[in-house]
Amino acid sequence: MAKGEQAKTKYYRVEGGKLKVLRRYCPRCGPGVFMAEH
């Protein structure tokens, strides 16, 4: 698995044929920027 592919698995998961976003988007920056988990 390539480095970029590993990073994608932290943020998305396939459930029932649909893509599920695992982390929230940043409300200030908008879609595409994820909030940190801590």
Secondary structure, DSSP 8 states (H G I E B T S, - for coil): --HHHHHHHHHEEEETTEEEE-S-EETTTEEEEE----
